[in-house]
Amino acid sequence: MKRFVLPAILAVVSSGSAAVPEQGQLDANATLFTVMAAINAAGYSADLSSPNNSPLRNQVRSEILGRNLACLPALKEFFEAHHKHGMDSDTAELSQYISFALSVKGPPDFAFAQRDVDIPPDVVPLKNLSPLLAVFYRQANIEDLWRRAQPAIDVEIARLHDAASQAVLEVTTYLRHVPSGIDHTHFQIYVEPLAAPNQIQARSYGYQFTVVATPAPQPRAFDIRHEYLHYLLDPLSTLEQETLDRKKILAEEAQRAPALDASFKEDFLLLTTESLIKAIEARLDHKPDGIQQALRQGYILAPFFAEELPIYEKQEQPMKSFYADMVKAIDLMREVKRLDSVEFDRQAPVAAAVRSPAPPPAPPLAGAAQTLDEAERLYSAAVAARGGDAANLEQPKKLYLDVLRQTDKQSVHAAAYYGLARIAALQKDPDTAEQLFQKTLEMQPEPQVKAWALVYLGRLSLAAGDSEEAARSFQEALKVDGAPDAARKAASEALQNHPKQ
């Protein structure tokens, strides 16, 4: 397998020397590959017919689906339960699974690399994917698929190599950045051929800055350059936070910009960095009109930085040294006066890349919520492994019962009874299962739990030969506001296949 080092890291900049680079800065990732193989098999079909897809995507998808793996029903149910809806849903769906893949340690267990409190917020709903993915990895023999996919992956890496190298070199040269042997951070580009094409997504978790690129008609060098600018400039604004906090009153002006994303309105350091990046991009691309465009979008400091960059270019310091004096020179009165006459755009341009900077920590689960989460994890693992025997289900059953003792909250009780009911159904005890599903509905279940409980009751009625009662349950499931698509589909298909006699 070919693995590339971006040659820009070797560039001789201002000091005439450079650090030895780490291997594989432009690479593919087995964990990302596994996650994408899993969701493709589970129903992820964004831009599946696009000619820009890697042929590998359909090949892997077809091979896995052709095996009729025992774990796929549970995996499909999980995918449907976490399916995104609305505008930009395809991008949002891919985004959450990329975040998940970059947050876990990888095969064979896919355990989280962080403490619960440090798991990115968009990953928290996917926590129970880990045991499903571990079973999928074994049953689908992903290790062998990954090995056989290497020639196709190398083609995608080679297509991106020159453009990525040039983008990084351009930034390194302009900022006069010389990598140091004591740098703790790491910049990584992963190519992911199993995802929908024409995507660039970036994450900054801890000391790792990662860009994920999917197949595209032309390598998206501009977006890679943009993310490498963030990688080198984000830490500078953090170092000068005390100075920038004294300029933060300017953030009030940004609130007037309808097209500016909320993340920039809420984080002045991020807004400052993005404004500087817009100014640098205008210089590198020889497009001075880009400054006014950026200003109208709400990047309020782009004109200031555009005035400072020619001064930076004429002196010899690297940006790392020049930055502090530059941001100290921000004149509040002058900038407020400049912004008074700005008419901001009403609409943002189409987003080129999805960035997920270091997120605020998610609140940790505790008490009954934590117990319920663990019960669901163990239940999912048992179902994925087709382990409907008492040995596999005893522990989640115990935890569901513990939930009932740990809280009085009815919606949580409903989820626990729903778990116990599914276990009874797996253990071929339909009478107990029916009683527990009915008990679930007597509580205040969340829409997902309520809809699936009704679907299960309908199936139990069908098994008992009562098609009229079954139809009633399926019809009620379809009426649940907020029911997941998978539950609606199951109820609808059941009504079509088993009409009321």
C-alpha positions in Angstrom: 0.0 0.0 0.0 1.4 3.4 -0.9 1.4 6.0 1.8 2.4 9.6 1.2 4.1 12.4 3.2 3.1 15.8 2.1 6.4 17.3 0.7 5.5 20.7 1.9 6.5 19.6 5.4 10.0 19.1 4.0 10.1 22.6 2.5 12.9 24.9 3.5 11.2 28.0 4.6 12.8 30.9 6.5 15.2 29.0 8.7 16.6 26.7 6.0 15.7 23.5 8.0 12.7 21.4 8.7 11.7 18.5 11.0 11.4 15.0 9.8 7.8 14.4 9.0 5.5 11.7 10.3 4.5 9.0 7.8 1.1 8.7 6.3 -0.1 12.3 6.4 -2.1 11.6 3.3 -3.6 8.2 3.9 -6.7 6.1 4.3 -8.1 4.9 7.6 -9.4 1.4 8.5 -11.9 2.7 11.0 -13.4 5.2 8.6 -13.5 2.4 6.0 -15.3 0.1 8.4 -17.9 2.7 9.5 -18.7 3.7 5.9 -18.9 0.0 4.8 -21.4 -0.6 7.6 -23.7 2.4 6.9 -23.6 1.7 3.2 -24.8 -1.8 3.9 -27.4 -0.4 6.4 -29.0 2.0 3.9 -26.7 5.0 3.4 -27.3 5.9 -0.2 -26.4 9.6 -0.6 -25.4 10.3 -4.2 -25.1 6.6 -4.8 -25.8 7.0 -8.5 -23.3 9.9 -9.0 -20.6 9.2 -11.6 -18.1 10.8 -9.2 -18.3 7.9 -6.8 -15.3 5.6 -6.5 -16.2 2.2 -8.1 -15.1 0.7 -4.8 -18.2 2.0 -3.0 -20.7 -0.1 -5.0 -18.3 -3.1 -5.1 -18.0 -3.2 -1.3 -21.7 -2.4 -0.8 -22.8 -5.2 -3.2 -20.4 -7.8 -1.7 -21.5 -7.2 1.9 -25.2 -7.2 1.0 -24.8 -10.4 -0.9 -23.6 -12.2 2.1 -26.9 -11.8 4.1 -25.0 -11.2 7.4 -26.8 -11.9 10.6 -25.8 -8.5 12.0 -27.4 -6.5 9.2 -31.0 -6.2 10.6 -29.8 -4.7 13.8 -27.4 -2.4 12.0 -30.2 -1.2 9.6 -32.5 -0.6 12.5 -29.8 1.5 14.2 -29.1 3.5 11.0 -32.8 4.2 10.4 -33.2 5.3 14.0 -30.4 7.9 13.6 -31.3 9.0 10.0 -31.1 12.7 9.4 -33.9 14.7 7.8 -34.4 18.1 6.2 -32.0 20.4 4.3 -28.4 19.2 4.0 -29.4 15.9 5.7 -27.0 13.9 3.5 -24.1 16.0 4.7 -25.2 16.0 8.3 -25.6 12.2 8.2 -22.2 11.6 6.8 -20.8 14.2 9.3 -22.0 12.3 12.4 -20.5 9.0 11.3 -17.1 10.7 10.4 -17.1 12.2 13.9 -17.8 8.7 15.3 -15.0 7.1 13.3 -12.5 9.7 14.5 -13.5 9.3 18.1 -13.0 5.5 18.5 -9.9 3.4 18.7 -10.8 1.2 15.8 -11.0 -2.5 15.2 -11.7 -5.0 16.6 -13.7 -3.4 19.4 -14.3 0.2 18.3 -14.1 1.4 21.8 -14.1 5.2 22.5 -10.7 6.8 22.8 -12.0 9.5 25.2 -13.8 9.5 28.5 -17.6 9.9 28.2 -17.4 13.5 29.2 -15.0 14.2 26.2 -17.0 12.5 23.5 -18.1 15.1 20.8 -21.8 16.0 21.1 -22.7 14.8 17.7 -21.2 11.4 18.5 -23.1 10.9 21.8 -26.3 9.6 20.0 -24.2 7.0 18.2 -22.5 5.5 21.3 -24.3 2.2 20.9 -22.9 1.7 17.4 -19.6 0.4 18.9 -20.8 -3.1 19.7 -22.8 -3.4 16.5 -19.7 -2.3 14.5 -17.5 -4.8 16.3 -19.8 -7.7 15.3 -20.1 -6.3 11.8 -16.3 -6.1 11.5 -16.0 -9.8 12.3 -19.0 -11.1 10.3 -18.2 -9.1 7.2 -14.5 -9.9 7.4 -13.6 -6.3 6.9 -9.9 -7.0 7.5 -9.9 -8.9 4.2 -12.0 -6.4 2.4 -9.7 -3.6 3.6 -6.7 -5.5 2.3 -8.3 -6.1 -1.1 -9.4 -2.5 -1.4 -5.9 -1.1 -1.2 -5.2 -0.8 -4.9 -8.4 1.2 -5.4 -7.6 3.3 -2.3 -4.1 4.0 -3.6 -5.6 5.4 -6.8 -7.7 7.9 -4.8 -4.8 8.9 -2.7 -2.6 9.4 -5.8 -5.3 11.6 -7.4 -5.3 13.9 -4.4 -1.6 13.9 -3.6 -0.3 16.7 -5.9 -3.1 19.1 -5.1 -2.9 18.5 -1.4 0.9 18.9 -1.4 0.6 22.2 -3.3 -2.1 23.5 -1.0 0.0 22.7 2.1 3.2 24.1 0.6 1.5 27.4 -0.4 0.3 27.9 3.2 3.6 26.8 4.8 5.5 29.2 2.6 3.2 32.2 3.1 3.1 31.8 6.9 6.8 31.0 7.0 6.0 28.0 9.1 8.8 25.6 10.1 7.6 22.4 11.8 9.3 21.8 15.1 10.4 18.6 16.7 8.5 19.6 19.8 5.2 20.3 18.1 2.4 18.3 19.7 -0.2 18.7 17.1 -0.6 16.7 13.9 -2.3 17.4 10.6 -3.8 14.4 8.8 -5.7 14.0 5.5 -7.7 10.8 5.1 -9.2 9.7 1.8 -12.5 7.9 2.1 -13.8 6.3 -1.1 -16.9 4.7 0.4 -18.5 8.1 1.3 -20.7 10.3 -1.0 -18.5 12.2 -3.4 -17.3 15.8 -3.4 -17.1 16.2 0.4 -14.4 17.8 2.6 -14.9 17.5 6.3 -12.6 18.6 9.0 -12.3 17.8 12.7 -10.0 19.2 15.5 -10.0 16.8 18.4 -7.3 17.4 21.0 -3.9 17.5 19.3 -5.2 15.9 16.1 -6.5 18.0 13.2 -8.1 15.7 10.6 -9.4 16.4 7.1 -11.6 13.7 5.4 -11.8 14.0 1.6 -14.1 11.9 -0.6 -13.9 11.3 -4.3 -14.4 14.5 -6.5 -14.2 15.3 -10.2 -11.3 17.6 -9.4 -9.2 17.5 -6.1 -10.6 20.2 -3.8 -7.3 21.9 -3.2 -8.9 25.2 -2.1 -10.7 23.5 0.8 -7.6 21.5 1.9 -5.7 24.8 1.9 -8.4 26.4 3.9 -8.3 23.7 6.6 -4.5 23.8 6.8 -4.7 27.5 7.4 -7.1 26.7 10.3 -4.7 24.2 11.6 -1.8 26.7 11.8 -3.8 29.8 12.7 -6.4 28.6 15.3 -3.7 28.1 18.0 -2.5 31.7 17.5 -5.8 33.2 18.3 -6.0 31.0 21.4 -2.6 32.2 22.5 -3.7 35.8 22.1 -7.1 35.3 23.7 -6.5 37.9 26.4 -5.8 40.5 23.7 -8.7 39.5 21.5 -11.1 39.5 24.5 -10.4 43.2 24.7 -11.6 43.5 21.1 -14.6 41.3 21.6 -17.1 44.2 21.5 -16.8 44.0 17.7 -18.6 40.7 17.8 -21.8 42.7 18.4 -21.4 44.0 14.8 -21.3 40.4 13.5 -24.7 39.7 15.0 -26.2 41.9 12.3 -25.0 39.6 9.5 -27.8 37.2 8.5 -25.6 35.0 6.4 -23.0 34.4 9.1 -23.1 31.0 10.7 -24.0 31.0 14.3 -20.7 29.3 15.3 -18.8 32.5 14.2 -21.3 34.7 16.0 -20.8 32.8 19.3 -17.0 32.4 19.1 -15.0 35.6 18.5 -11.7 33.7 18.3 -13.1 31.6 15.5 -14.5 34.6 13.8 -11.1 36.3 14.0 -9.3 33.4 12.5 -11.8 33.0 9.7 -11.5 36.7 8.9 -7.7 36.4 8.7 -8.1 33.3 6.5 -10.4 35.1 4.1 -7.8 37.9 3.8 -5.0 35.4 3.2 -7.0 33.6 0.6 -7.7 36.8 -1.2 -3.9 37.6 -1.3 -2.9 34.1 -2.4 -5.5 33.9 -5.2 -5.0 37.6 -6.3 -8.6 38.3 -5.8 -8.9 41.6 -3.8 -12.7 41.6 -4.3 -12.8 38.6 -2.0 -12.3 41.0 1.0 -15.5 42.9 0.5 -17.3 39.6 -0.2 -16.1 38.2 3.0 -17.1 41.4 4.9 -20.6 41.3 3.5 -20.9 37.7 4.7 -20.1 38.8 8.2 -16.3 38.2 8.5 -15.9 41.7 10.0 -12.1 41.7 10.5 -11.3 40.7 6.9 -10.6 44.3 5.8 -8.4 45.0 8.8 -6.3 41.9 8.1 -6.2 42.8 4.4 -4.5 46.0 5.3 -2.0 44.3 7.7 -0.9 41.5 5.4 1.2 43.7 3.0 3.0 44.9 6.1 3.6 41.3 7.2 4.8 40.3 3.7 7.5 43.1 3.7 9.1 42.0 7.0 10.9 38.7 7.9 9.1 37.3 10.9 6.9 34.2 10.5 3.2 34.7 11.1 3.6 32.9 14.5 5.7 35.9 15.7 3.9 38.7 13.8 0.4 37.7 14.9 0.5 39.1 18.5 1.4 42.7 17.4 -1.0 42.5 14.5 -4.1 41.8 16.7 -3.0 44.3 19.2 -3.2 46.9 16.5 -7.0 46.4 16.0 -8.5 49.9 16.5 -12.0 49.4 17.9 -13.3 52.9 17.0 -11.9 52.6 13.4 -13.5 49.2 12.9 -16.8 50.2 14.3 -16.9 53.2 12.0 -15.9 50.9 9.1 -18.7 48.5 9.9 -21.4 51.2 10.4 -21.9 51.5 6.6 -21.8 47.8 5.8 -24.9 46.2 4.2 -24.6 42.5 5.0 -25.7 39.8 2.6 -29.0 38.1 3.4 -27.9 34.6 2.3 -24.8 32.5 2.7 -23.0 30.8 -0.2 -23.1 27.1 -0.5 -20.8 25.6 2.2 -17.7 24.1 0.7 -16.6 22.1 3.8 -17.9 20.9 7.1 -15.7 21.9 10.0 -16.1 20.6 13.5 -13.7 22.4 15.8 -13.0 21.1 19.3 -16.6 21.0 20.8 -17.8 21.8 24.3 -17.9 18.6 26.3 -21.2 16.8 26.5 -22.7 16.3 29.9 -21.9 12.7 31.1 -24.7 10.3 31.6 -25.5 9.4 35.2 -27.9 7.4 37.3 -30.7 5.7 35.5 -29.8 7.3 32.1 -26.3 5.7 32.3 -27.8 2.3 33.3 -30.3 2.4 30.5 -27.5 3.4 28.0 -25.4 0.4 29.1 -28.4 -1.9 28.9 -29.1 -0.8 25.3 -25.5 -1.3 24.4 -25.4 -4.9 25.8 -28.8 -5.7 24.2 -27.6 -4.4 20.8 -24.5 -6.5 21.0 -26.5 -9.6 21.8 -28.9 -9.0 18.9 -26.1 -8.3 16.5 -24.5 -11.6 17.4 -27.8 -13.4 17.2 -27.4 -14.2 20.9 -31.0 -14.6 22.0 -30.1 -17.1 24.6 -30.3 -16.4 28.4 -26.6 -16.1 28.8 -26.3 -13.2 26.4 -29.4 -11.5 27.6 -29.2 -11.9 31.3 -27.0 -8.8 31.9 -29.1 -6.3 29.9 -32.2 -7.7 31.5 -30.7 -7.1 35.0 -29.8 -3.5 34.0 -33.3 -2.8 32.6 -34.7 -3.9 36.0 -32.2 -1.7 37.8 -33.4 1.3 35.8 -36.9 0.8 37.2 -35.5 1.0 40.7 -33.3 4.0 40.0 -35.8 6.6 38.8 -39.5 7.4 38.8 -39.4 9.2 35.5 -42.1 7.5 33.3 -40.4 8.0 29.9 -37.3 6.2 31.3 -39.5 3.4 32.8 -41.1 3.1 29.3 -37.7 2.6 27.7 -36.8 0.0 30.4 -40.1 -2.0 29.9 -39.5 -1.8 26.1 -36.1 -3.4 26.6 -37.5 -6.1 28.8 -40.3 -6.7 26.3 -37.8 -7.2 23.5 -35.9 -9.7 25.6 -39.0 -11.6 26.3 -39.8 -11.7 22.6 -36.3 -13.0 21.8 -36.7 -15.7 24.4 -39.9 -16.8 22.7 -42.2 -15.8 25.6 -45.0 -13.9 23.7 -47.4 -13.5 26.6 -44.8 -11.8 28.8 -43.6 -9.7 25.8 -47.1 -8.5 25.1 -47.7 -7.6 28.7 -44.4 -5.6 28.8 -45.1 -3.8 25.5 -48.5 -2.8 26.8 -46.8 -1.6 30.0 -44.5 0.4 27.8 -47.4 2.2 26.3 -49.0 3.0 29.7 -46.0 5.1 30.6 -45.0 8.2 28.6 -42.7 6.7 26.0 -40.6 8.7 23.6 -41.9 8.6 20.0 -39.3 6.1 18.9 -40.1 3.7 21.7 -43.9 4.1 21.3 -43.8 3.4 17.6 -41.7 0.3 17.9 -43.7 -1.0 20.8 -46.8 -0.8 18.6 -45.0 -2.5 15.7 -43.9 -5.4 18.0 -47.5 -5.7 19.4 -48.7 -5.9 15.8 -46.3 -8.7 15.0 -47.3 -10.6 18.2 -50.9 -10.3 17.2 -50.1 -11.7 13.7 -48.3 -14.6 15.2 -51.3 -15.3 17.4 -53.6 -15.2 14.3 -55.4 -12.0 15.2 -55.0 -9.9 12.0 -57.6 -7.4 13.1 -55.7 -6.5 16.3 -52.5 -6.5 14.4 -53.8 -4.0 11.8 -54.9 -1.8 14.7 -51.5 -1.8 16.2 -49.7 -1.1 12.9 -52.1 1.8 12.1 -51.5 3.3 15.6 -47.7 3.1 14.9 -48.2 5.1 11.7 -50.0 7.8 13.7 -47.1 8.4 16.2 -45.8 11.9 15.7 -42.0 11.7 15.5 -41.9 7.9 14.8 -38.6 6.9 13.1 -38.7 6.0 9.4 -37.8 2.4 10.0 -40.8 1.9 12.3 -43.2 3.6 9.9 -41.8 1.4 7.1 -42.2 -1.8 9.1 -45.8 -0.9 10.0 -46.7 0.1 6.5 -45.2 -3.1 4.9 -47.0 -5.2 7.5 -50.3 -3.7 6.6 -49.7 -4.3 2.9 -48.6 -7.9 3.4 -51.2 -8.8 6.1 -54.4 -6.9 5.4 -57.1 -7.2 8.0 -59.3 -10.2 7.3 
